[in-house]
Amino acid sequence: VETAWTYNRLVFEDEPFDEVAKKMARWYDVQFEFKNSKLEDIRLKGSFINETLAQAMEALQYANSFKYEIEGKKVLVY
């Protein structure tokens, strides 16, 4: 996980969504806004290489119960 960036991979393992959001914000050059603060604490794991933001969010949503909208450079999570 610590060296994944050297291989151009976004990887997280059992991390809270708010920390994952920070990594994804830097990776995809977007801002995240949580409409439900309880979602910030759900634990996520994943590994992305060439996925778009929409593909990555769809994969995370598939494994977890949340909804999202991408509006330009902002991702709303609720």
C-alpha positions as CSV (number, residue, x, y, z in Angstrom):
1,V,0.0,0.0,0.0
2,E,2.8,2.4,0.9
3,T,4.6,2.1,-2.4
4,A,1.6,1.7,-4.7
5,W,1.9,5.3,-5.9
6,T,5.3,4.4,-7.4
7,Y,3.4,2.0,-9.7
8,N,0.7,4.5,-10.5
9,R,-1.9,2.7,-8.4
10,L,-4.4,4.0,-5.9
11,V,-4.6,1.4,-3.1
12,F,-6.3,1.5,0.3
13,E,-6.9,-1.3,2.8
14,D,-9.4,-1.1,5.6
15,E,-9.4,2.7,5.7
16,P,-12.2,5.0,6.7
17,F,-14.0,6.6,3.8
18,D,-13.0,10.1,4.8
19,E,-9.3,9.1,4.4
20,V,-10.0,7.3,1.1
21,A,-11.8,10.5,-0.1
22,K,-8.7,12.5,0.6
23,K,-6.6,10.1,-1.4
24,M,-9.1,10.1,-4.2
25,A,-9.5,13.8,-4.2
26,R,-5.7,14.2,-4.9
27,W,-5.7,11.3,-7.4
28,Y,-8.6,12.6,-9.4
29,D,-8.3,16.3,-8.7
30,V,-11.8,16.6,-7.2
31,Q,-13.4,17.6,-3.9
32,F,-15.6,15.3,-1.8
33,E,-18.5,16.4,0.3
34,F,-20.2,14.0,2.7
35,K,-23.9,14.8,3.1
36,N,-24.1,12.0,5.8
37,S,-21.3,12.2,8.3
38,K,-21.8,8.5,9.3
39,L,-20.4,7.5,5.9
40,E,-17.1,9.0,6.7
41,D,-16.4,6.1,9.1
42,I,-17.2,3.2,6.9
43,R,-14.2,1.1,6.1
44,L,-13.1,0.6,2.5
45,K,-10.6,-1.3,0.6
46,G,-9.7,-1.1,-3.0
47,S,-7.1,-0.9,-5.7
48,F,-7.4,1.2,-8.8
49,I,-5.0,1.6,-11.7
50,N,-6.6,3.1,-14.8
51,E,-10.2,3.5,-13.6
52,T,-12.0,6.7,-14.1
53,L,-13.5,8.5,-11.1
54,A,-16.9,7.2,-12.0
55,Q,-15.7,3.6,-12.3
56,A,-13.9,3.8,-9.0
57,M,-17.0,5.3,-7.2
58,E,-19.2,2.6,-8.8
59,A,-16.9,-0.1,-7.6
60,L,-16.9,1.3,-4.0
61,Q,-20.7,1.8,-4.1
62,Y,-21.2,-1.8,-5.2
63,A,-19.4,-3.1,-2.1
64,N,-20.9,-0.5,0.3
65,S,-24.2,1.1,0.9
66,F,-24.0,4.8,-0.1
67,K,-25.0,6.9,-3.0
68,Y,-23.0,9.6,-4.8
69,E,-23.2,12.2,-7.5
70,I,-20.4,13.6,-9.5
71,E,-20.9,17.3,-10.3
72,G,-18.0,18.6,-12.2
73,K,-15.1,18.5,-9.8
74,K,-17.2,17.8,-6.8
75,V,-18.3,14.4,-5.5
76,L,-21.3,14.4,-3.3
77,V,-21.6,11.3,-1.0
78,Y,-24.9,10.6,0.8
